[in-house]
Amino acid sequence: MNFRHLTIAVLGTCLCCLFYSCTDPNDFEEHHILENENWSMHDPITFAFDIADTSALYQFGMHFRYTDTFPWQDLFLFMQTTLPDGRLSQDTLHCFLFGPDGKPLGKGHRVKELEIGYSLLRFPMPGHYSLRFTQGMRAEKIRGIASIGISLKKTESVTQ
């Protein structure tokens, strides 16, 4: 191995350690890319994660990447949560992607990016959770949605 390859290897290792050390193990963020920027009502998107600290508060956020070809101002999502004990909870989320004037609320050129912080959550029990999202736009397939993501960021620890 010559000096150049050794330098690149050491620099790469240092960068990986830096990025790894900056990632909080209590945070979760994941994105699902939708093929051809289309989302069928028959193709749910599922996110799965583990929660260990039930005394903590988590900021729940949704992340959208979308284009001007999305034909509506807002997006309705059906969210089904599966708790570690198998119980199910269902909710409907209403997300505005465009303002009343028709301008996108997200930033970007062709593809807009928008993050919506929803609420602070405290999980009732430790274990494995899953969130399953289905588009609720009453159309078989919607166009203009490039990806959907969620984030959970631990905000503080509260004793009970």
C-alpha distance (Angstrom), angle and dihedral (degrees) to the residues before:
residue distance angle dihedral
M1 . . .
N2 3.79 . .
F3 3.81 126.1 .
R4 3.82 93.6 -99.0
H5 3.81 93.3 54.8
L6 3.80 90.8 45.5
T7 3.81 91.5 51.3
I8 3.82 91.9 49.6
A9 3.82 91.2 48.2
V10 3.82 93.3 49.5
L11 3.81 92.6 45.1
G12 3.83 91.3 48.3
T13 3.80 91.5 49.7
C14 3.82 91.2 49.9
L15 3.81 91.6 49.9
C16 3.82 91.8 49.0
C17 3.81 90.4 50.7
L18 3.81 90.9 48.3
F19 3.81 93.5 51.1
Y20 3.80 92.2 43.3
S21 3.80 92.5 50.2
C22 3.84 91.2 50.4
T23 3.80 92.6 55.6
D24 3.78 113.1 91.3
P25 3.83 109.0 -136.2
N26 3.82 88.0 -145.9
D27 3.81 92.4 62.0
F28 3.79 126.4 84.8
E29 3.78 127.0 -163.8
E30 3.78 127.8 164.4
H31 3.80 136.1 161.1
H32 3.80 131.5 -159.4
I33 3.78 118.3 -152.7
L34 3.80 115.4 -143.3
E35 3.78 115.6 -138.2
N36 3.82 113.0 -112.6
E37 3.82 89.2 -6.0
N38 3.82 90.0 -78.6
W39 3.79 128.0 125.0
S40 3.79 122.0 -163.7
M41 3.79 120.1 -154.3
H42 3.82 85.9 -128.0
D43 3.83 94.2 58.9
P44 3.80 109.8 75.7
I45 3.79 120.4 -168.1
T46 3.80 115.1 -135.1
F47 3.79 129.4 -163.0
A48 3.81 120.0 -169.9
F49 3.80 127.3 -168.0
D50 3.80 142.3 154.8
I51 3.79 126.2 -118.4
A52 3.80 120.3 -159.5
D53 3.81 103.6 164.0
T54 3.81 110.8 63.9
S55 3.82 93.1 173.8
A56 3.82 91.9 63.8
L57 3.78 128.0 92.7
Y58 3.80 116.9 -131.7
Q59 3.80 126.4 -159.0
F60 3.81 107.1 -134.5
G61 3.78 116.1 -150.6
M62 3.79 137.4 176.0
H63 3.80 122.6 -146.4
F64 3.79 123.1 -157.4
R65 3.78 132.0 -173.1
Y66 3.80 110.5 -169.9
T67 3.80 143.5 152.9
D68 3.79 137.6 -135.4
T69 3.82 88.2 -97.8
F70 3.83 89.3 77.0
P71 3.82 98.7 108.5
W72 3.82 101.2 -149.5
Q73 3.79 138.4 58.7
D74 3.78 94.5 -126.4
L75 3.78 141.1 27.0
F76 3.80 127.1 -137.4
L77 3.80 118.6 -152.7
F78 3.78 130.1 -171.6
M79 3.81 110.2 -144.8
Q80 3.80 122.4 -163.1
T81 3.80 116.0 -170.2
T82 3.80 120.7 -160.0
L83 3.80 112.9 -158.5
P84 3.83 123.3 -150.3
D85 3.82 91.0 -101.4
G86 3.82 91.1 54.6
R87 3.80 97.8 -104.8
L88 3.81 116.3 140.1
S89 3.78 130.1 -139.1
Q90 3.81 125.1 -172.7
D91 3.78 131.4 -159.8
T92 3.80 140.1 163.3
L93 3.81 121.2 -127.8
H94 3.79 122.8 -157.8
C95 3.82 113.8 -157.0
F96 3.80 125.3 -175.5
L97 3.81 112.0 -146.2
F98 3.82 97.0 169.8
G99 3.80 130.8 36.7
P100 3.83 125.2 -122.5
D101 3.81 88.0 -92.6
G102 3.83 91.2 58.2
K103 3.81 94.6 -110.0
P104 3.80 116.6 133.8
L105 3.79 115.9 -106.1
G106 3.81 91.0 -149.0
K107 3.78 126.8 80.5
G108 3.79 125.9 -118.2
H109 3.77 142.6 69.7
R110 3.81 117.1 -94.6
V111 3.80 93.1 -7.9
K112 3.80 115.8 43.7
E113 3.80 122.2 -152.1
L114 3.79 121.3 -150.0
E115 3.79 130.1 175.5
I116 3.79 118.5 -164.7
G117 3.80 119.2 -166.8
Y118 3.79 107.4 -150.3
S119 3.75 113.3 177.6
L120 3.76 149.4 -40.8
L121 3.79 112.2 -92.5
R122 3.77 134.0 -164.7
F123 3.78 113.5 -163.8
P124 3.82 114.9 -133.6
M125 3.81 97.4 -142.0
P126 3.80 139.4 12.0
G127 3.77 118.9 -104.8
H128 3.78 144.9 66.9
Y129 3.82 118.6 -21.5
S130 3.78 131.0 -176.8
L131 3.80 130.6 -164.1
R132 3.80 116.5 -159.1
F133 3.82 117.9 -165.2
T134 3.79 126.3 -164.4
Q135 3.78 123.3 -179.5
G136 3.78 110.5 -112.7
M137 3.80 101.9 -163.8
R138 3.84 97.4 119.1
A139 3.79 89.4 -119.9
E140 3.79 122.8 112.4
K141 3.79 90.4 -130.6
I142 3.79 131.1 7.6
R143 3.78 123.7 -155.0
G144 3.77 131.2 -150.0
I145 3.82 100.1 48.4
A146 3.81 109.0 117.5
S147 3.80 99.8 175.8
I148 3.78 143.9 -13.7
G149 3.76 126.1 -151.3
I150 3.76 141.6 171.2
S151 3.77 133.7 -150.5
L152 3.77 133.4 -162.6
K153 3.78 115.1 -168.0
K154 3.78 120.6 -174.7
T155 3.80 106.6 -127.7
E156 3.81 107.0 177.6
S157 3.77 143.2 -20.6
V158 3.79 117.2 -115.0
T159 3.80 123.9 -172.0
Q160 3.78 116.9 -136.6
